[in-house]
Amino acid sequence: MTGLLTRAEQAVSTTTMAREFGARLKQVTSTDATHLVIFKDNEPAAVLMGVQAYQAMLDELADLRAERLTTERLPSLNDKHTVSLEEMEARFR
C-alpha cells in the first residue's frame, strides 16, 4: 500500500463518505484530488477515483505488461523468424 496516501486530505471514513458522497465524488472528478482512500475501522477499505484517473492507470498497466512481454521475448528473437518492416507493409497492401 505504498503511496496510497500522500496527504491527509486523501483519507475519509466510511461514515463521512456516506454523509458526503456527492461532495467527495465531485472532489475526485475535479482536479482537487486524484483519489480518496476510504477507511473502515481505521484500516484502508477502498479507493474512490475518477474515471479519467482509472483509465490512465489501466492504460499504464497495459503498457507495462506489453513492455514486460517484449523484454521476455526479445532474447528468443532471431533473424530466421523476423520479417522486415518493408515485407510486413507489403503484406497489408
PDB file of N, CA, C and O in Angstrom, chain B, residues numbered from 101:
ATOM      1  N   MET B 101       0.805  -1.186   0.000  1.00  0.00           N
ATOM      2  CA  MET B 101       0.000   0.000   0.000  1.00  0.00           C
ATOM      3  C   MET B 101       0.854   1.257   0.000  1.00  0.00           C
ATOM      4  O   MET B 101       0.396   2.331   0.390  1.00  0.00           O
ATOM      5  N   THR B 102       2.065   1.118  -0.429  1.00  0.00           N
ATOM      6  CA  THR B 102       2.951   2.254  -0.518  1.00  0.00           C
ATOM      7  C   THR B 102       2.382   3.288  -1.468  1.00  0.00           C
ATOM      8  O   THR B 102       1.961   2.956  -2.577  1.00  0.00           O
ATOM      9  N   GLY B 103       2.368   4.533  -1.041  1.00  0.00           N
ATOM     10  CA  GLY B 103       1.899   5.603  -1.901  1.00  0.00           C
ATOM     11  C   GLY B 103       0.397   5.769  -1.940  1.00  0.00           C
ATOM     12  O   GLY B 103      -0.115   6.577  -2.713  1.00  0.00           O
ATOM     13  N   LEU B 104      -0.316   5.022  -1.123  1.00  0.00           N
ATOM     14  CA  LEU B 104      -1.769   5.110  -1.106  1.00  0.00           C
ATOM     15  C   LEU B 104      -2.219   6.489  -0.645  1.00  0.00           C
ATOM     16  O   LEU B 104      -3.149   7.075  -1.200  1.00  0.00           O
ATOM     17  N   LEU B 105      -1.548   6.990   0.370  1.00  0.00           N
ATOM     18  CA  LEU B 105      -1.854   8.316   0.896  1.00  0.00           C
ATOM     19  C   LEU B 105      -0.621   9.199   0.839  1.00  0.00           C
ATOM     20  O   LEU B 105       0.425   8.847   1.384  1.00  0.00           O
ATOM     21  N   THR B 106      -0.737  10.330   0.189  1.00  0.00           N
ATOM     22  CA  THR B 106       0.363  11.299   0.205  1.00  0.00           C
ATOM     23  C   THR B 106      -0.026  12.538   0.990  1.00  0.00           C
ATOM     24  O   THR B 106       0.833  13.330   1.377  1.00  0.00           O
ATOM     25  N   ARG B 107      -1.337  12.707   1.227  1.00  0.00           N
ATOM     26  CA  ARG B 107      -1.836  13.846   2.003  1.00  0.00           C
ATOM     27  C   ARG B 107      -2.990  13.373   2.872  1.00  0.00           C
ATOM     28  O   ARG B 107      -3.719  12.451   2.504  1.00  0.00           O
ATOM     29  N   ALA B 108      -3.151  14.002   4.015  1.00  0.00           N
ATOM     30  CA  ALA B 108      -4.233  13.637   4.934  1.00  0.00           C
ATOM     31  C   ALA B 108      -5.601  13.854   4.307  1.00  0.00           C
ATOM     32  O   ALA B 108      -6.555  13.154   4.647  1.00  0.00           O
ATOM     33  N   GLU B 109      -5.712  14.821   3.390  1.00  0.00           N
ATOM     34  CA  GLU B 109      -6.997  15.114   2.754  1.00  0.00           C
ATOM     35  C   GLU B 109      -7.480  13.961   1.871  1.00  0.00           C
ATOM     36  O   GLU B 109      -8.646  13.933   1.478  1.00  0.00           O
ATOM     37  N   GLN B 110      -6.609  13.024   1.562  1.00  0.00           N
ATOM     38  CA  GLN B 110      -6.993  11.890   0.718  1.00  0.00           C
ATOM     39  C   GLN B 110      -7.690  10.797   1.520  1.00  0.00           C
ATOM     40  O   GLN B 110      -8.185   9.835   0.932  1.00  0.00           O
ATOM     41  N   ALA B 111      -7.744  10.914   2.828  1.00  0.00           N
ATOM     42  CA  ALA B 111      -8.362   9.903   3.680  1.00  0.00           C
ATOM     43  C   ALA B 111      -9.755  10.355   4.090  1.00  0.00           C
ATOM     44  O   ALA B 111      -9.980  11.522   4.408  1.00  0.00           O
ATOM     45  N   VAL B 112     -10.684   9.403   4.076  1.00  0.00           N
ATOM     46  CA  VAL B 112     -12.052   9.690   4.503  1.00  0.00           C
ATOM     47  C   VAL B 112     -12.637   8.430   5.138  1.00  0.00           C
ATOM     48  O   VAL B 112     -12.402   7.318   4.664  1.00  0.00           O
ATOM     49  N   SER B 113     -13.393   8.616   6.205  1.00  0.00           N
ATOM     50  CA  SER B 113     -14.010   7.462   6.871  1.00  0.00           C
ATOM     51  C   SER B 113     -15.261   7.039   6.116  1.00  0.00           C
ATOM     52  O   SER B 113     -15.821   7.815   5.342  1.00  0.00           O
ATOM     53  N   THR B 114     -15.692   5.815   6.342  1.00  0.00           N
ATOM     54  CA  THR B 114     -16.908   5.336   5.686  1.00  0.00           C
ATOM     55  C   THR B 114     -18.114   6.163   6.109  1.00  0.00           C
ATOM     56  O   THR B 114     -19.009   6.406   5.299  1.00  0.00           O
ATOM     57  N   THR B 115     -18.152   6.595   7.352  1.00  0.00           N
ATOM     58  CA  THR B 115     -19.258   7.410   7.848  1.00  0.00           C
ATOM     59  C   THR B 115     -19.309   8.742   7.112  1.00  0.00           C
ATOM     60  O   THR B 115     -20.368   9.161   6.645  1.00  0.00           O
ATOM     61  N   THR B 116     -18.173   9.399   7.013  1.00  0.00           N
ATOM     62  CA  THR B 116     -18.097  10.675   6.298  1.00  0.00           C
ATOM     63  C   THR B 116     -18.423  10.475   4.831  1.00  0.00           C
ATOM     64  O   THR B 116     -19.109  11.296   4.224  1.00  0.00           O
ATOM     65  N   MET B 117     -17.935   9.389   4.264  1.00  0.00           N
ATOM     66  CA  MET B 117     -18.192   9.102   2.849  1.00  0.00           C
ATOM     67  C   MET B 117     -19.691   8.944   2.603  1.00  0.00           C
ATOM     68  O   MET B 117     -20.212   9.455   1.611  1.00  0.00           O
ATOM     69  N   ALA B 118     -20.377   8.251   3.483  1.00  0.00           N
ATOM     70  CA  ALA B 118     -21.811   8.050   3.337  1.00  0.00           C
ATOM     71  C   ALA B 118     -22.568   9.371   3.441  1.00  0.00           C
ATOM     72  O   ALA B 118     -23.532   9.598   2.710  1.00  0.00           O
ATOM     73  N   ARG B 119     -22.135  10.230   4.341  1.00  0.00           N
ATOM     74  CA  ARG B 119     -22.797  11.524   4.541  1.00  0.00           C
ATOM     75  C   ARG B 119     -22.509  12.510   3.417  1.00  0.00           C
ATOM     76  O   ARG B 119     -23.377  13.295   3.035  1.00  0.00           O
ATOM     77  N   GLU B 120     -21.281  12.469   2.884  1.00  0.00           N
ATOM     78  CA  GLU B 120     -20.833  13.496   1.943  1.00  0.00           C
ATOM     79  C   GLU B 120     -20.479  12.928   0.569  1.00  0.00           C
ATOM     80  O   GLU B 120     -19.582  13.440  -0.101  1.00  0.00           O
ATOM     81  N   PHE B 121     -21.179  11.874   0.147  1.00  0.00           N
ATOM     82  CA  PHE B 121     -20.798  11.204  -1.091  1.00  0.00           C
ATOM     83  C   PHE B 121     -20.749  12.152  -2.281  1.00  0.00           C
ATOM     84  O   PHE B 121     -19.777  12.130  -3.038  1.00  0.00           O
ATOM     85  N   GLY B 122     -21.756  12.970  -2.464  1.00  0.00           N
ATOM     86  CA  GLY B 122     -21.798  13.892  -3.611  1.00  0.00           C
ATOM     87  C   GLY B 122     -20.599  14.821  -3.641  1.00  0.00           C
ATOM     88  O   GLY B 122     -19.976  15.006  -4.686  1.00  0.00           O
ATOM     89  N   ALA B 123     -20.280  15.397  -2.510  1.00  0.00           N
ATOM     90  CA  ALA B 123     -19.134  16.318  -2.429  1.00  0.00           C
ATOM     91  C   ALA B 123     -17.821  15.578  -2.664  1.00  0.00           C
ATOM     92  O   ALA B 123     -16.926  16.090  -3.336  1.00  0.00           O
ATOM     93  N   ARG B 124     -17.709  14.382  -2.114  1.00  0.00           N
ATOM     94  CA  ARG B 124     -16.478  13.593  -2.287  1.00  0.00           C
ATOM     95  C   ARG B 124     -16.319  13.113  -3.725  1.00  0.00           C
ATOM     96  O   ARG B 124     -15.207  13.062  -4.251  1.00  0.00           O
ATOM     97  N   LEU B 125     -17.426  12.766  -4.351  1.00  0.00           N
ATOM     98  CA  LEU B 125     -17.382  12.369  -5.761  1.00  0.00           C
ATOM     99  C   LEU B 125     -16.927  13.541  -6.617  1.00  0.00           C
ATOM    100  O   LEU B 125     -16.105  13.381  -7.519  1.00  0.00           O
ATOM    101  N   LYS B 126     -17.464  14.710  -6.332  1.00  0.00           N
ATOM    102  CA  LYS B 126     -17.048  15.921  -7.053  1.00  0.00           C
ATOM    103  C   LYS B 126     -15.554  16.191  -6.836  1.00  0.00           C
ATOM    104  O   LYS B 126     -14.861  16.646  -7.746  1.00  0.00           O
ATOM    105  N   GLN B 127     -15.079  15.912  -5.650  1.00  0.00           N
ATOM    106  CA  GLN B 127     -13.670  16.119  -5.309  1.00  0.00           C
ATOM    107  C   GLN B 127     -12.750  15.275  -6.197  1.00  0.00           C
ATOM    108  O   GLN B 127     -11.717  15.766  -6.653  1.00  0.00           O
ATOM    109  N   VAL B 128     -13.111  14.016  -6.446  1.00  0.00           N
ATOM    110  CA  VAL B 128     -12.243  13.156  -7.255  1.00  0.00           C
ATOM    111  C   VAL B 128     -12.476  13.316  -8.754  1.00  0.00           C
ATOM    112  O   VAL B 128     -11.625  12.922  -9.552  1.00  0.00           O
ATOM    113  N   THR B 129     -13.606  13.884  -9.148  1.00  0.00           N
ATOM    114  CA  THR B 129     -13.836  14.089 -10.577  1.00  0.00           C
ATOM    115  C   THR B 129     -13.351  15.457 -11.035  1.00  0.00           C
ATOM    116  O   THR B 129     -13.296  15.730 -12.234  1.00  0.00           O
ATOM    117  N   SER B 130     -13.004  16.302 -10.099  1.00  0.00           N
ATOM    118  CA  SER B 130     -12.378  17.581 -10.441  1.00  0.00           C
ATOM    119  C   SER B 130     -10.880  17.425 -10.237  1.00  0.00           C
ATOM    120  O   SER B 130     -10.395  16.307 -10.060  1.00  0.00           O
ATOM    121  N   THR B 131     -10.164  18.491 -10.258  1.00  0.00           N
ATOM    122  CA  THR B 131      -8.709  18.410 -10.085  1.00  0.00           C
ATOM    123  C   THR B 131      -8.288  18.511  -8.620  1.00  0.00           C
ATOM    124  O   THR B 131      -7.095  18.572  -8.323  1.00  0.00           O
ATOM    125  N   ASP B 132      -9.262  18.530  -7.698  1.00  0.00           N
ATOM    126  CA  ASP B 132      -8.924  18.665  -6.274  1.00  0.00           C
ATOM    127  C   ASP B 132      -8.156  17.462  -5.729  1.00  0.00           C
ATOM    128  O   ASP B 132      -7.246  17.626  -4.916  1.00  0.00           O
ATOM    129  N   ALA B 133      -8.513  16.267  -6.166  1.00  0.00           N
ATOM    130  CA  ALA B 133      -7.870  15.056  -5.653  1.00  0.00           C
ATOM    131  C   ALA B 133      -7.880  13.987  -6.734  1.00  0.00           C
ATOM    132  O   ALA B 133      -8.855  13.859  -7.475  1.00  0.00           O
ATOM    133  N   THR B 134      -6.797  13.218  -6.828  1.00  0.00           N
ATOM    134  CA  THR B 134      -6.765  12.128  -7.801  1.00  0.00           C
ATOM    135  C   THR B 134      -7.537  10.922  -7.289  1.00  0.00           C
ATOM    136  O   THR B 134      -8.120  10.167  -8.067  1.00  0.00           O
ATOM    137  N   HIS B 135      -7.535  10.750  -5.969  1.00  0.00           N
ATOM    138  CA  HIS B 135      -8.239   9.624  -5.362  1.00  0.00           C
ATOM    139  C   HIS B 135      -8.490   9.896  -3.885  1.00  0.00           C
ATOM    140  O   HIS B 135      -7.859  10.762  -3.279  1.00  0.00           O
ATOM    141  N   LEU B 136      -9.408   9.150  -3.330  1.00  0.00           N
ATOM    142  CA  LEU B 136      -9.672   9.186  -1.894  1.00  0.00           C
ATOM    143  C   LEU B 136      -9.577   7.766  -1.358  1.00  0.00           C
ATOM    144  O   LEU B 136     -10.082   6.827  -1.973  1.00  0.00           O
ATOM    145  N   VAL B 137      -8.938   7.616  -0.226  1.00  0.00           N
ATOM    146  CA  VAL B 137      -8.850   6.310   0.428  1.00  0.00           C
ATOM    147  C   VAL B 137      -9.916   6.283   1.516  1.00  0.00           C
ATOM    148  O   VAL B 137      -9.925   7.123   2.416  1.00  0.00           O
ATOM    149  N   ILE B 138     -10.802   5.316   1.420  1.00  0.00           N
ATOM    150  CA  ILE B 138     -11.908   5.199   2.363  1.00  0.00           C
ATOM    151  C   ILE B 138     -11.510   4.215   3.462  1.00  0.00           C
ATOM    152  O   ILE B 138     -11.158   3.066   3.193  1.00  0.00           O
ATOM    153  N   PHE B 139     -11.575   4.690   4.697  1.00  0.00           N
ATOM    154  CA  PHE B 139     -11.172   3.882   5.841  1.00  0.00           C
ATOM    155  C   PHE B 139     -12.384   3.335   6.575  1.00  0.00           C
ATOM    156  O   PHE B 139     -13.381   4.029   6.776  1.00  0.00           O
ATOM    157  N   LYS B 140     -12.275   2.074   6.971  1.00  0.00           N
ATOM    158  CA  LYS B 140     -13.275   1.449   7.832  1.00  0.00           C
ATOM    159  C   LYS B 140     -12.534   0.797   8.986  1.00  0.00           C
ATOM    160  O   LYS B 140     -11.612   0.009   8.774  1.00  0.00           O
ATOM    161  N   ASP B 141     -12.929   1.122  10.190  1.00  0.00           N
ATOM    162  CA  ASP B 141     -12.252   0.614  11.392  1.00  0.00           C
ATOM    163  C   ASP B 141     -10.762   0.930  11.364  1.00  0.00           C
ATOM    164  O   ASP B 141      -9.934   0.087  11.711  1.00  0.00           O
ATOM    165  N   ASN B 142     -10.428   2.142  10.950  1.00  0.00           N
ATOM    166  CA  ASN B 142      -9.044   2.650  10.898  1.00  0.00           C
ATOM    167  C   ASN B 142      -8.132   1.871   9.959  1.00  0.00           C
ATOM    168  O   ASN B 142      -6.910   1.909  10.105  1.00  0.00           O
ATOM    169  N   GLU B 143      -8.715   1.170   9.006  1.00  0.00           N
ATOM    170  CA  GLU B 143      -7.941   0.428   8.005  1.00  0.00           C
ATOM    171  C   GLU B 143      -8.420   0.837   6.614  1.00  0.00           C
ATOM    172  O   GLU B 143      -9.617   1.050   6.422  1.00  0.00           O
ATOM    173  N   PRO B 144      -7.513   0.953   5.635  1.00  0.00           N
ATOM    174  CA  PRO B 144      -7.955   1.263   4.270  1.00  0.00           C
ATOM    175  C   PRO B 144      -8.874   0.161   3.752  1.00  0.00           C
ATOM    176  O   PRO B 144      -8.532  -1.020   3.812  1.00  0.00           O
ATOM    177  N   ALA B 145     -10.046   0.554   3.241  1.00  0.00           N
ATOM    178  CA  ALA B 145     -11.019  -0.429   2.775  1.00  0.00           C
ATOM    179  C   ALA B 145     -11.290  -0.316   1.278  1.00  0.00           C
ATOM    180  O   ALA B 145     -11.595  -1.316   0.628  1.00  0.00           O
ATOM    181  N   ALA B 146     -11.181   0.891   0.725  1.00  0.00           N
ATOM    182  CA  ALA B 146     -11.486   1.095  -0.685  1.00  0.00           C
ATOM    183  C   ALA B 146     -10.839   2.391  -1.160  1.00  0.00           C
ATOM    184  O   ALA B 146     -10.404   3.224  -0.366  1.00  0.00           O
ATOM    185  N   VAL B 147     -10.790   2.529  -2.475  1.00  0.00           N
ATOM    186  CA  VAL B 147     -10.273   3.744  -3.087  1.00  0.00           C
ATOM    187  C   VAL B 147     -11.308   4.255  -4.067  1.00  0.00           C
ATOM    188  O   VAL B 147     -11.832   3.495  -4.881  1.00  0.00           O
ATOM    189  N   LEU B 148     -11.599   5.530  -3.990  1.00  0.00           N
ATOM    190  CA  LEU B 148     -12.513   6.178  -4.921  1.00  0.00           C
ATOM    191  C   LEU B 148     -11.689   7.067  -5.833  1.00  0.00           C
ATOM    192  O   LEU B 148     -10.923   7.914  -5.373  1.00  0.00           O
ATOM    193  N   MET B 149     -11.858   6.860  -7.151  1.00  0.00           N
ATOM    194  CA  MET B 149     -11.117   7.680  -8.113  1.00  0.00           C
ATOM    195  C   MET B 149     -12.008   7.982  -9.304  1.00  0.00           C
ATOM    196  O   MET B 149     -12.966   7.262  -9.586  1.00  0.00           O
ATOM    197  N   GLY B 150     -11.677   9.048  -9.989  1.00  0.00           N
ATOM    198  CA  GLY B 150     -12.429   9.423 -11.174  1.00  0.00           C
ATOM    199  C   GLY B 150     -12.134   8.481 -12.335  1.00  0.00           C
ATOM    200  O   GLY B 150     -11.128   7.771 -12.338  1.00  0.00           O
ATOM    201  N   VAL B 151     -13.018   8.486 -13.308  1.00  0.00           N
ATOM    202  CA  VAL B 151     -12.890   7.606 -14.467  1.00  0.00           C
ATOM    203  C   VAL B 151     -11.603   7.896 -15.237  1.00  0.00           C
ATOM    204  O   VAL B 151     -10.929   6.964 -15.675  1.00  0.00           O
ATOM    205  N   GLN B 152     -11.253   9.169 -15.410  1.00  0.00           N
ATOM    206  CA  GLN B 152     -10.034   9.501 -16.151  1.00  0.00           C
ATOM    207  C   GLN B 152      -8.792   8.951 -15.461  1.00  0.00           C
ATOM    208  O   GLN B 152      -7.902   8.412 -16.118  1.00  0.00           O
ATOM    209  N   ALA B 153      -8.729   9.086 -14.142  1.00  0.00           N
ATOM    210  CA  ALA B 153      -7.584   8.559 -13.398  1.00  0.00           C
ATOM    211  C   ALA B 153      -7.541   7.037 -13.486  1.00  0.00           C
ATOM    212  O   ALA B 153      -6.466   6.452 -13.618  1.00  0.00           O
ATOM    213  N   TYR B 154      -8.699   6.398 -13.414  1.00  0.00           N
ATOM    214  CA  TYR B 154      -8.770   4.944 -13.505  1.00  0.00           C
ATOM    215  C   TYR B 154      -8.333   4.472 -14.889  1.00  0.00           C
ATOM    216  O   TYR B 154      -7.564   3.518 -15.005  1.00  0.00           O
ATOM    217  N   GLN B 155      -8.818   5.139 -15.940  1.00  0.00           N
ATOM    218  CA  GLN B 155      -8.440   4.764 -17.304  1.00  0.00           C
ATOM    219  C   GLN B 155      -6.948   4.964 -17.527  1.00  0.00           C
ATOM    220  O   GLN B 155      -6.298   4.138 -18.168  1.00  0.00           O
ATOM    221  N   ALA B 156      -6.404   6.054 -17.003  1.00  0.00           N
ATOM    222  CA  ALA B 156      -4.962   6.298 -17.122  1.00  0.00           C
ATOM    223  C   ALA B 156      -4.171   5.190 -16.431  1.00  0.00           C
ATOM    224  O   ALA B 156      -3.137   4.749 -16.933  1.00  0.00           O
ATOM    225  N   MET B 157      -4.663   4.746 -15.282  1.00  0.00           N
ATOM    226  CA  MET B 157      -3.987   3.661 -14.557  1.00  0.00           C
ATOM    227  C   MET B 157      -4.047   2.360 -15.354  1.00  0.00           C
ATOM    228  O   MET B 157      -3.051   1.642 -15.443  1.00  0.00           O
ATOM    229  N   LEU B 158      -5.211   2.051 -15.936  1.00  0.00           N
ATOM    230  CA  LEU B 158      -5.338   0.840 -16.754  1.00  0.00           C
ATOM    231  C   LEU B 158      -4.438   0.905 -17.989  1.00  0.00           C
ATOM    232  O   LEU B 158      -3.816  -0.091 -18.358  1.00  0.00           O
ATOM    233  N   ASP B 159      -4.369   2.069 -18.625  1.00  0.00           N
ATOM    234  CA  ASP B 159      -3.513   2.239 -19.799  1.00  0.00           C
ATOM    235  C   ASP B 159      -2.043   2.029 -19.441  1.00  0.00           C
ATOM    236  O   ASP B 159      -1.306   1.361 -20.166  1.00  0.00           O
ATOM    237  N   GLU B 160      -1.630   2.604 -18.321  1.00  0.00           N
ATOM    238  CA  GLU B 160      -0.241   2.446 -17.892  1.00  0.00           C
ATOM    239  C   GLU B 160       0.066   0.993 -17.556  1.00  0.00           C
ATOM    240  O   GLU B 160       1.149   0.498 -17.868  1.00  0.00           O
ATOM    241  N   LEU B 161      -0.868   0.317 -16.932  1.00  0.00           N
ATOM    242  CA  LEU B 161      -0.691  -1.100 -16.609  1.00  0.00           C
ATOM    243  C   LEU B 161      -0.565  -1.936 -17.883  1.00  0.00           C
ATOM    244  O   LEU B 161       0.280  -2.827 -17.960  1.00  0.00           O
ATOM    245  N   ALA B 162      -1.398  -1.652 -18.878  1.00  0.00           N
ATOM    246  CA  ALA B 162      -1.313  -2.380 -20.156  1.00  0.00           C
ATOM    247  C   ALA B 162       0.028  -2.127 -20.830  1.00  0.00           C
ATOM    248  O   ALA B 162       0.628  -3.051 -21.379  1.00  0.00           O
ATOM    249  N   ASP B 163       0.503  -0.889 -20.794  1.00  0.00           N
ATOM    250  CA  ASP B 163       1.805  -0.567 -21.376  1.00  0.00           C
ATOM    251  C   ASP B 163       2.928  -1.319 -20.665  1.00  0.00           C
ATOM    252  O   ASP B 163       3.840  -1.832 -21.313  1.00  0.00           O
ATOM    253  N   LEU B 164       2.864  -1.385 -19.345  1.00  0.00           N
ATOM    254  CA  LEU B 164       3.896  -2.089 -18.581  1.00  0.00           C
ATOM    255  C   LEU B 164       3.879  -3.587 -18.863  1.00  0.00           C
ATOM    256  O   LEU B 164       4.931  -4.221 -18.952  1.00  0.00           O
ATOM    257  N   ARG B 165       2.678  -4.150 -19.003  1.00  0.00           N
ATOM    258  CA  ARG B 165       2.585  -5.574 -19.332  1.00  0.00           C
ATOM    259  C   ARG B 165       3.158  -5.856 -20.715  1.00  0.00           C
ATOM    260  O   ARG B 165       3.856  -6.853 -20.902  1.00  0.00           O
ATOM    261  N   ALA B 166       2.873  -4.995 -21.682  1.00  0.00           N
ATOM    262  CA  ALA B 166       3.412  -5.162 -23.035  1.00  0.00           C
ATOM    263  C   ALA B 166       4.935  -5.032 -23.023  1.00  0.00           C
ATOM    264  O   ALA B 166       5.634  -5.778 -23.708  1.00  0.00           O
ATOM    265  N   GLU B 167       5.434  -4.092 -22.249  1.00  0.00           N
ATOM    266  CA  GLU B 167       6.885  -3.907 -22.150  1.00  0.00           C
ATOM    267  C   GLU B 167       7.547  -5.128 -21.527  1.00  0.00           C
ATOM    268  O   GLU B 167       8.600  -5.569 -21.988  1.00  0.00           O
ATOM    269  N   ARG B 168       6.929  -5.679 -20.473  1.00  0.00           N
ATOM    270  CA  ARG B 168       7.483  -6.876 -19.839  1.00  0.00           C
ATOM    271  C   ARG B 168       7.493  -8.050 -20.809  1.00  0.00           C
ATOM    272  O   ARG B 168       8.475  -8.790 -20.880  1.00  0.00           O
ATOM    273  N   LEU B 169       6.409  -8.225 -21.557  1.00  0.00           N
ATOM    274  CA  LEU B 169       6.319  -9.298 -22.531  1.00  0.00           C
ATOM    275  C   LEU B 169       7.391  -9.148 -23.611  1.00  0.00           C
ATOM    276  O   LEU B 169       8.023 -10.125 -24.010  1.00  0.00           O
ATOM    277  N   THR B 170       7.584  -7.933 -24.070  1.00  0.00           N
ATOM    278  CA  THR B 170       8.615  -7.657 -25.062  1.00  0.00           C
ATOM    279  C   THR B 170       9.999  -8.001 -24.519  1.00  0.00           C
ATOM    280  O   THR B 170      10.812  -8.616 -25.210  1.00  0.00           O
ATOM    281  N   THR B 171      10.252  -7.604 -23.293  1.00  0.00           N
ATOM    282  CA  THR B 171      11.550  -7.882 -22.662  1.00  0.00           C
ATOM    283  C   THR B 171      11.774  -9.382 -22.516  1.00  0.00           C
ATOM    284  O   THR B 171      12.891  -9.868 -22.696  1.00  0.00           O
ATOM    285  N   GLU B 172      10.711 -10.116 -22.189  1.00  0.00           N
ATOM    286  CA  GLU B 172      10.833 -11.571 -22.044  1.00  0.00           C
ATOM    287  C   GLU B 172      11.066 -12.256 -23.391  1.00  0.00           C
ATOM    288  O   GLU B 172      11.799 -13.243 -23.463  1.00  0.00           O
ATOM    289  N   ARG B 173      10.449 -11.741 -24.460  1.00  0.00           N
ATOM    290  CA  ARG B 173      10.546 -12.383 -25.775  1.00  0.00           C
ATOM    291  C   ARG B 173      11.786 -11.970 -26.559  1.00  0.00           C
ATOM    292  O   ARG B 173      12.221 -12.702 -27.448  1.00  0.00           O
ATOM    293  N   LEU B 174      12.351 -10.834 -26.253  1.00  0.00           N
ATOM    294  CA  LEU B 174      13.480 -10.304 -27.022  1.00  0.00           C
ATOM    295  C   LEU B 174      14.659 -11.265 -27.122  1.00  0.00           C
ATOM    296  O   LEU B 174      15.233 -11.387 -28.204  1.00  0.00           O
ATOM    297  N   PRO B 175      15.052 -11.956 -26.046  1.00  0.00           N
ATOM    298  CA  PRO B 175      16.198 -12.869 -26.161  1.00  0.00           C
ATOM    299  C   PRO B 175      15.984 -14.014 -27.166  1.00  0.00           C
ATOM    300  O   PRO B 175      16.955 -14.528 -27.722  1.00  0.00           O
ATOM    301  N   SER B 176      14.739 -14.413 -27.403  1.00  0.00           N
ATOM    302  CA  SER B 176      14.481 -15.524 -28.320  1.00  0.00           C
ATOM    303  C   SER B 176      14.285 -15.060 -29.765  1.00  0.00           C
ATOM    304  O   SER B 176      14.040 -15.881 -30.649  1.00  0.00           O
ATOM    305  N   LEU B 177      14.391 -13.767 -30.006  1.00  0.00           N
ATOM    306  CA  LEU B 177      14.218 -13.229 -31.355  1.00  0.00           C
ATOM    307  C   LEU B 177      15.412 -13.624 -32.223  1.00  0.00           C
ATOM    308  O   LEU B 177      16.564 -13.481 -31.814  1.00  0.00           O
ATOM    309  N   ASN B 178      15.122 -14.124 -33.429  1.00  0.00           N
ATOM    310  CA  ASN B 178      16.219 -14.431 -34.337  1.00  0.00           C
ATOM    311  C   ASN B 178      15.817 -14.028 -35.755  1.00  0.00           C
ATOM    312  O   ASN B 178      14.634 -13.875 -36.057  1.00  0.00           O
ATOM    313  N   ASP B 179      16.804 -13.863 -36.607  1.00  0.00           N
ATOM    314  CA  ASP B 179      16.569 -13.391 -37.976  1.00  0.00           C
ATOM    315  C   ASP B 179      15.753 -14.375 -38.812  1.00  0.00           C
ATOM    316  O   ASP B 179      15.089 -13.971 -39.766  1.00  0.00           O
ATOM    317  N   LYS B 180      15.797 -15.650 -38.465  1.00  0.00           N
ATOM    318  CA  LYS B 180      15.073 -16.661 -39.238  1.00  0.00           C
ATOM    319  C   LYS B 180      13.561 -16.417 -39.203  1.00  0.00           C
ATOM    320  O   LYS B 180      12.870 -16.657 -40.192  1.00  0.00           O
ATOM    321  N   HIS B 181      13.050 -15.939 -38.061  1.00  0.00           N
ATOM    322  CA  HIS B 181      11.620 -15.718 -37.903  1.00  0.00           C
ATOM    323  C   HIS B 181      11.234 -14.241 -37.925  1.00  0.00           C
ATOM    324  O   HIS B 181      10.093 -13.898 -37.615  1.00  0.00           O
ATOM    325  N   THR B 182      12.151 -13.379 -38.280  1.00  0.00           N
ATOM    326  CA  THR B 182      11.896 -11.943 -38.279  1.00  0.00           C
ATOM    327  C   THR B 182      11.533 -11.467 -39.680  1.00  0.00           C
ATOM    328  O   THR B 182      12.127 -11.896 -40.669  1.00  0.00           O
ATOM    329  N   VAL B 183      10.561 -10.588 -39.748  1.00  0.00           N
ATOM    330  CA  VAL B 183      10.123 -10.019 -41.022  1.00  0.00           C
ATOM    331  C   VAL B 183      10.481  -8.538 -41.011  1.00  0.00           C
ATOM    332  O   VAL B 183      10.265  -7.854 -40.010  1.00  0.00           O
ATOM    333  N   SER B 184      11.018  -8.046 -42.102  1.00  0.00           N
ATOM    334  CA  SER B 184      11.384  -6.634 -42.177  1.00  0.00           C
ATOM    335  C   SER B 184      10.134  -5.773 -42.239  1.00  0.00           C
ATOM    336  O   SER B 184       9.051  -6.259 -42.564  1.00  0.00           O
ATOM    337  N   LEU B 185      10.283  -4.522 -41.933  1.00  0.00           N
ATOM    338  CA  LEU B 185       9.169  -3.587 -41.989  1.00  0.00           C
ATOM    339  C   LEU B 185       8.597  -3.517 -43.403  1.00  0.00           C
ATOM    340  O   LEU B 185       7.380  -3.484 -43.583  1.00  0.00           O
ATOM    341  N   GLU B 186       9.462  -3.493 -44.389  1.00  0.00           N
ATOM    342  CA  GLU B 186       9.021  -3.429 -45.781  1.00  0.00           C
ATOM    343  C   GLU B 186       8.188  -4.656 -46.158  1.00  0.00           C
ATOM    344  O   GLU B 186       7.163  -4.531 -46.828  1.00  0.00           O
ATOM    345  N   GLU B 187       8.627  -5.841 -45.727  1.00  0.00           N
ATOM    346  CA  GLU B 187       7.872  -7.069 -46.007  1.00  0.00           C
ATOM    347  C   GLU B 187       6.506  -7.050 -45.319  1.00  0.00           C
ATOM    348  O   GLU B 187       5.505  -7.469 -45.900  1.00  0.00           O
ATOM    349  N   MET B 188       6.472  -6.567 -44.097  1.00  0.00           N
ATOM    350  CA  MET B 188       5.221  -6.501 -43.351  1.00  0.00           C
ATOM    351  C   MET B 188       4.252  -5.522 -44.023  1.00  0.00           C
ATOM    352  O   MET B 188       3.065  -5.815 -44.166  1.00  0.00           O
ATOM    353  N   GLU B 189       4.759  -4.374 -44.425  1.00  0.00           N
ATOM    354  CA  GLU B 189       3.904  -3.393 -45.098  1.00  0.00           C
ATOM    355  C   GLU B 189       3.365  -3.952 -46.424  1.00  0.00           C
ATOM    356  O   GLU B 189       2.217  -3.695 -46.787  1.00  0.00           O
ATOM    357  N   ALA B 190       4.188  -4.707 -47.134  1.00  0.00           N
ATOM    358  CA  ALA B 190       3.766  -5.298 -48.410  1.00  0.00           C
ATOM    359  C   ALA B 190       2.644  -6.296 -48.198  1.00  0.00           C
ATOM    360  O   ALA B 190       1.764  -6.415 -49.051  1.00  0.00           O
ATOM    361  N   ARG B 191       2.648  -7.013 -47.093  1.00  0.00           N
ATOM    362  CA  ARG B 191       1.605  -7.996 -46.813  1.00  0.00           C
ATOM    363  C   ARG B 191       0.229  -7.337 -46.624  1.00  0.00           C
ATOM    364  O   ARG B 191      -0.802  -7.960 -46.878  1.00  0.00           O
ATOM    365  N   PHE B 192       0.224  -6.088 -46.183  1.00  0.00           N
ATOM    366  CA  PHE B 192      -1.042  -5.422 -45.863  1.00  0.00           C
ATOM    367  C   PHE B 192      -1.472  -4.409 -46.908  1.00  0.00           C
ATOM    368  O   PHE B 192      -2.358  -3.597 -46.638  1.00  0.00           O
ATOM    369  N   ARG B 193      -0.874  -4.430 -48.091  1.00  0.00           N
ATOM    370  CA  ARG B 193      -1.293  -3.519 -49.171  1.00  0.00           C
ATOM    371  C   ARG B 193      -2.398  -4.095 -49.965  1.00  0.00           C
ATOM    372  O   ARG B 193      -2.872  -3.466 -50.910  1.00  0.00           O
TER     373      ARG B 193
END
